[in-house]
Amino acid sequence: MGDYFDAAALGQVLLVSLAGGVGLVALYAFGLRALAAGQEEGRRGATLLSIVCFAVVVAGIALGLYTMLIA
């Protein structure tokens, strides 16, 4: 059975995809919360933080698409 798949590589792929998926969703949720706090209280820092969070999420999505389609 070891000739057909590599369990260590499968574990690495599972761990990285789980961390990336959960991490991006958590970062998106944090960005939404910061955006809401920035609009409610008029704090510019929270709005800037939300923009940074959303930019990182978009970059993560772009990196994932690049890796799947081109690399």
Biotite code that builds the C-alpha atoms (Angstrom):
import biotite.structure as struc

atoms = struc.array([
    struc.Atom([0.000, 0.000, 0.000], chain_id="A", res_id=1, res_name="MET", atom_name="CA", element="C"),
    struc.Atom([2.982, 2.298, 0.502], chain_id="A", res_id=2, res_name="GLY", atom_name="CA", element="C"),
    struc.Atom([3.673, 2.277, -3.228], chain_id="A", res_id=3, res_name="ASP", atom_name="CA", element="C"),
    struc.Atom([0.431, 4.020, -4.050], chain_id="A", res_id=4, res_name="TYR", atom_name="CA", element="C"),
    struc.Atom([0.432, 6.960, -1.669], chain_id="A", res_id=5, res_name="PHE", atom_name="CA", element="C"),
    struc.Atom([2.745, 8.695, 0.752], chain_id="A", res_id=6, res_name="ASP", atom_name="CA", element="C"),
    struc.Atom([1.104, 9.062, 4.152], chain_id="A", res_id=7, res_name="ALA", atom_name="CA", element="C"),
    struc.Atom([3.580, 11.704, 5.333], chain_id="A", res_id=8, res_name="ALA", atom_name="CA", element="C"),
    struc.Atom([2.956, 13.879, 2.270], chain_id="A", res_id=9, res_name="ALA", atom_name="CA", element="C"),
    struc.Atom([-0.792, 13.415, 2.693], chain_id="A", res_id=10, res_name="LEU", atom_name="CA", element="C"),
    struc.Atom([-0.503, 14.546, 6.304], chain_id="A", res_id=11, res_name="GLY", atom_name="CA", element="C"),
    struc.Atom([1.458, 17.641, 5.288], chain_id="A", res_id=12, res_name="GLN", atom_name="CA", element="C"),
    struc.Atom([-1.087, 18.577, 2.630], chain_id="A", res_id=13, res_name="VAL", atom_name="CA", element="C"),
    struc.Atom([-3.935, 18.061, 5.096], chain_id="A", res_id=14, res_name="LEU", atom_name="CA", element="C"),
    struc.Atom([-2.247, 20.175, 7.767], chain_id="A", res_id=15, res_name="LEU", atom_name="CA", element="C"),
    struc.Atom([-1.325, 23.057, 5.441], chain_id="A", res_id=16, res_name="VAL", atom_name="CA", element="C"),
    struc.Atom([-4.726, 23.150, 3.752], chain_id="A", res_id=17, res_name="SER", atom_name="CA", element="C"),
    struc.Atom([-6.544, 23.040, 7.084], chain_id="A", res_id=18, res_name="LEU", atom_name="CA", element="C"),
    struc.Atom([-4.370, 25.792, 8.563], chain_id="A", res_id=19, res_name="ALA", atom_name="CA", element="C"),
    struc.Atom([-4.683, 27.908, 5.430], chain_id="A", res_id=20, res_name="GLY", atom_name="CA", element="C"),
    struc.Atom([-8.429, 27.458, 5.174], chain_id="A", res_id=21, res_name="GLY", atom_name="CA", element="C"),
    struc.Atom([-9.146, 28.110, 8.827], chain_id="A", res_id=22, res_name="VAL", atom_name="CA", element="C"),
    struc.Atom([-6.605, 30.925, 8.956], chain_id="A", res_id=23, res_name="GLY", atom_name="CA", element="C"),
    struc.Atom([-8.091, 32.767, 5.988], chain_id="A", res_id=24, res_name="LEU", atom_name="CA", element="C"),
    struc.Atom([-11.634, 32.423, 7.293], chain_id="A", res_id=25, res_name="VAL", atom_name="CA", element="C"),
    struc.Atom([-10.588, 33.626, 10.748], chain_id="A", res_id=26, res_name="ALA", atom_name="CA", element="C"),
    struc.Atom([-8.700, 36.572, 9.246], chain_id="A", res_id=27, res_name="LEU", atom_name="CA", element="C"),
    struc.Atom([-11.733, 37.483, 7.132], chain_id="A", res_id=28, res_name="TYR", atom_name="CA", element="C"),
    struc.Atom([-13.981, 37.366, 10.207], chain_id="A", res_id=29, res_name="ALA", atom_name="CA", element="C"),
    struc.Atom([-11.505, 39.507, 12.137], chain_id="A", res_id=30, res_name="PHE", atom_name="CA", element="C"),
    struc.Atom([-11.472, 41.990, 9.242], chain_id="A", res_id=31, res_name="GLY", atom_name="CA", element="C"),
    struc.Atom([-15.264, 42.175, 9.257], chain_id="A", res_id=32, res_name="LEU", atom_name="CA", element="C"),
    struc.Atom([-15.278, 42.802, 13.005], chain_id="A", res_id=33, res_name="ARG", atom_name="CA", element="C"),
    struc.Atom([-12.649, 45.516, 12.647], chain_id="A", res_id=34, res_name="ALA", atom_name="CA", element="C"),
    struc.Atom([-14.612, 47.127, 9.823], chain_id="A", res_id=35, res_name="LEU", atom_name="CA", element="C"),
    struc.Atom([-17.769, 47.182, 11.935], chain_id="A", res_id=36, res_name="ALA", atom_name="CA", element="C"),
    struc.Atom([-15.872, 48.657, 14.886], chain_id="A", res_id=37, res_name="ALA", atom_name="CA", element="C"),
    struc.Atom([-14.327, 51.295, 12.663], chain_id="A", res_id=38, res_name="GLY", atom_name="CA", element="C"),
    struc.Atom([-17.676, 52.382, 11.270], chain_id="A", res_id=39, res_name="GLN", atom_name="CA", element="C"),
    struc.Atom([-19.504, 52.367, 14.601], chain_id="A", res_id=40, res_name="GLU", atom_name="CA", element="C"),
    struc.Atom([-16.974, 54.343, 16.573], chain_id="A", res_id=41, res_name="GLU", atom_name="CA", element="C"),
    struc.Atom([-15.342, 56.307, 13.783], chain_id="A", res_id=42, res_name="GLY", atom_name="CA", element="C"),
    struc.Atom([-11.904, 54.840, 14.457], chain_id="A", res_id=43, res_name="ARG", atom_name="CA", element="C"),
    struc.Atom([-9.686, 55.052, 11.409], chain_id="A", res_id=44, res_name="ARG", atom_name="CA", element="C"),
    struc.Atom([-7.207, 52.499, 12.750], chain_id="A", res_id=45, res_name="GLY", atom_name="CA", element="C"),
    struc.Atom([-9.823, 49.763, 12.829], chain_id="A", res_id=46, res_name="ALA", atom_name="CA", element="C"),
    struc.Atom([-10.825, 50.517, 9.257], chain_id="A", res_id=47, res_name="THR", atom_name="CA", element="C"),
    struc.Atom([-7.197, 50.392, 8.159], chain_id="A", res_id=48, res_name="LEU", atom_name="CA", element="C"),
    struc.Atom([-6.754, 47.084, 9.992], chain_id="A", res_id=49, res_name="LEU", atom_name="CA", element="C"),
    struc.Atom([-9.760, 45.647, 8.181], chain_id="A", res_id=50, res_name="SER", atom_name="CA", element="C"),
    struc.Atom([-8.333, 46.700, 4.812], chain_id="A", res_id=51, res_name="ILE", atom_name="CA", element="C"),
    struc.Atom([-5.051, 44.966, 5.662], chain_id="A", res_id=52, res_name="VAL", atom_name="CA", element="C"),
    struc.Atom([-6.923, 41.813, 6.710], chain_id="A", res_id=53, res_name="CYS", atom_name="CA", element="C"),
    struc.Atom([-8.928, 41.760, 3.496], chain_id="A", res_id=54, res_name="PHE", atom_name="CA", element="C"),
    struc.Atom([-5.784, 42.326, 1.427], chain_id="A", res_id=55, res_name="ALA", atom_name="CA", element="C"),
    struc.Atom([-4.082, 39.346, 3.086], chain_id="A", res_id=56, res_name="VAL", atom_name="CA", element="C"),
    struc.Atom([-7.154, 37.184, 2.444], chain_id="A", res_id=57, res_name="VAL", atom_name="CA", element="C"),
    struc.Atom([-7.208, 38.183, -1.234], chain_id="A", res_id=58, res_name="VAL", atom_name="CA", element="C"),
    struc.Atom([-3.468, 37.487, -1.486], chain_id="A", res_id=59, res_name="ALA", atom_name="CA", element="C"),
    struc.Atom([-3.984, 34.055, 0.090], chain_id="A", res_id=60, res_name="GLY", atom_name="CA", element="C"),
    struc.Atom([-6.746, 33.239, -2.372], chain_id="A", res_id=61, res_name="ILE", atom_name="CA", element="C"),
    struc.Atom([-4.606, 34.423, -5.280], chain_id="A", res_id=62, res_name="ALA", atom_name="CA", element="C"),
    struc.Atom([-1.672, 32.322, -4.061], chain_id="A", res_id=63, res_name="LEU", atom_name="CA", element="C"),
    struc.Atom([-3.907, 29.261, -3.784], chain_id="A", res_id=64, res_name="GLY", atom_name="CA", element="C"),
    struc.Atom([-5.274, 29.754, -7.297], chain_id="A", res_id=65, res_name="LEU", atom_name="CA", element="C"),
    struc.Atom([-1.783, 30.328, -8.669], chain_id="A", res_id=66, res_name="TYR", atom_name="CA", element="C"),
    struc.Atom([-0.523, 27.170, -6.996], chain_id="A", res_id=67, res_name="THR", atom_name="CA", element="C"),
    struc.Atom([-3.393, 25.046, -8.313], chain_id="A", res_id=68, res_name="MET", atom_name="CA", element="C"),
    struc.Atom([-3.551, 26.387, -11.838], chain_id="A", res_id=69, res_name="LEU", atom_name="CA", element="C"),
    struc.Atom([-0.035, 27.423, -12.828], chain_id="A", res_id=70, res_name="ILE", atom_name="CA", element="C"),
    struc.Atom([2.574, 25.871, -10.558], chain_id="A", res_id=71, res_name="ALA", atom_name="CA", element="C"),
])
